[in-house]
Amino acid sequence: MKKQVTLDEWLMTRYKDLLHRASVSAAKTDKPFILYRHSIEESEHAMEEEVATVTGRYVVVQVITHGGFIPPNFNQQFVFPINEFPEWLIKRSKEIFLRSLDNLEQEIKD
């Protein structure tokens, strides 16, 4: 009997493959790869945003406040092993997951 693959399973497999390739590239170049930037809150001159980057074997998610007269401030930071991040992200927000997948596909060519 053949196993039927759902769209979510296919997206997760595709994401994991591209994320692994981005992590290898980031490790070789010593330059982190930005997976996504998500604005949480904006005011006239300042902003709070979440930024996720892949650096070698880890994905780092930081909540940063910056702009105007506010010096950049890291409010939160989460570090995930590469294999744990995709499940966390898709549970958190499918929209951000798809945006991150699109960024990976733009940068990591087959």
C-alpha positions as CSV (number, residue, x, y, z in Angstrom):
1,M,0.0,0.0,0.0
2,K,1.4,3.4,-0.9
3,K,1.6,6.1,1.7
4,Q,-0.3,9.3,0.8
5,V,1.7,12.5,1.5
6,T,-0.3,15.5,2.7
7,L,0.5,19.0,1.6
8,D,1.6,19.9,5.1
9,E,4.0,16.9,5.2
10,W,5.4,17.9,1.8
11,L,5.9,21.5,2.9
12,M,7.6,20.4,6.1
13,T,9.9,18.1,4.2
14,R,10.7,20.8,1.7
15,Y,11.3,23.4,4.5
16,K,13.6,21.0,6.4
17,D,15.7,20.3,3.3
18,L,16.1,24.0,2.4
19,L,16.8,24.9,6.1
20,H,19.6,22.3,6.2
21,R,21.1,23.7,3.0
22,A,20.9,27.2,4.4
23,S,22.6,26.1,7.6
24,V,25.5,24.5,5.6
25,S,25.8,27.7,3.5
26,A,25.8,29.9,6.7
27,A,28.4,27.7,8.3
28,K,30.7,27.9,5.2
29,T,30.4,31.7,4.8
30,D,30.2,32.6,8.5
31,K,27.3,34.8,7.6
32,P,23.8,34.2,9.1
33,F,20.9,33.8,6.8
34,I,17.7,35.7,7.6
35,L,14.7,33.4,7.5
36,Y,12.1,36.1,8.3
37,R,11.4,39.5,9.9
38,H,8.1,40.0,11.5
39,S,6.8,43.3,12.8
40,I,5.2,42.9,16.2
41,E,4.5,46.6,17.0
42,E,5.2,49.9,15.4
43,S,4.9,53.4,16.7
44,E,5.8,56.7,15.0
45,H,9.6,56.3,15.4
46,A,10.2,52.9,16.9
47,M,9.4,49.3,16.1
48,E,9.5,45.9,17.8
49,E,10.1,43.0,15.5
50,E,11.0,39.3,15.5
51,V,14.0,38.3,13.4
52,A,14.9,34.6,12.8
53,T,18.3,33.7,11.4
54,V,20.0,30.4,10.7
55,T,23.6,30.2,11.8
56,G,25.3,26.9,11.3
57,R,23.5,24.2,13.4
58,Y,21.0,26.6,15.1
59,V,18.2,29.0,14.4
60,V,18.1,32.1,16.5
61,V,14.9,34.0,17.0
62,Q,15.2,37.4,18.6
63,V,12.6,40.0,19.5
64,I,14.3,43.4,19.0
65,T,13.1,47.0,19.7
66,H,14.8,49.7,17.7
67,G,14.3,53.1,16.1
68,G,14.0,56.8,17.0
69,F,15.7,57.6,20.2
70,I,15.5,54.0,21.5
71,P,18.8,52.2,21.4
72,P,18.5,48.7,19.9
73,N,17.3,46.3,22.6
74,F,17.0,42.5,22.6
75,N,13.9,41.7,24.5
76,Q,13.9,37.9,24.0
77,Q,16.0,35.4,22.4
78,F,15.3,31.7,21.5
79,V,17.8,29.2,20.2
80,F,16.6,26.1,18.4
81,P,18.5,23.2,16.9
82,I,17.9,23.0,13.2
83,N,15.7,19.9,13.4
84,E,13.4,21.4,16.1
85,F,12.7,24.8,14.5
86,P,10.3,23.9,11.7
87,E,7.8,22.2,14.0
88,W,7.9,25.2,16.4
89,L,7.4,27.7,13.6
90,I,4.5,26.0,11.9
91,K,2.7,25.6,15.3
92,R,3.3,29.2,16.0
93,S,2.2,30.7,12.7
94,K,1.6,29.1,9.4
95,E,1.8,32.5,7.7
96,I,5.3,33.1,9.0
97,F,6.2,29.5,8.1
98,L,5.2,30.0,4.5
99,R,6.9,33.4,4.3
100,S,10.1,31.8,5.7
101,L,9.8,29.0,3.2
102,D,9.5,31.5,0.4
103,N,12.6,33.3,1.6
104,L,14.5,30.0,1.6
105,E,13.3,29.1,-1.9
106,Q,14.4,32.5,-3.2
107,E,17.9,32.2,-1.8
108,I,18.6,28.4,-2.0
109,K,18.4,27.4,-5.7
110,D,18.0,23.7,-6.6
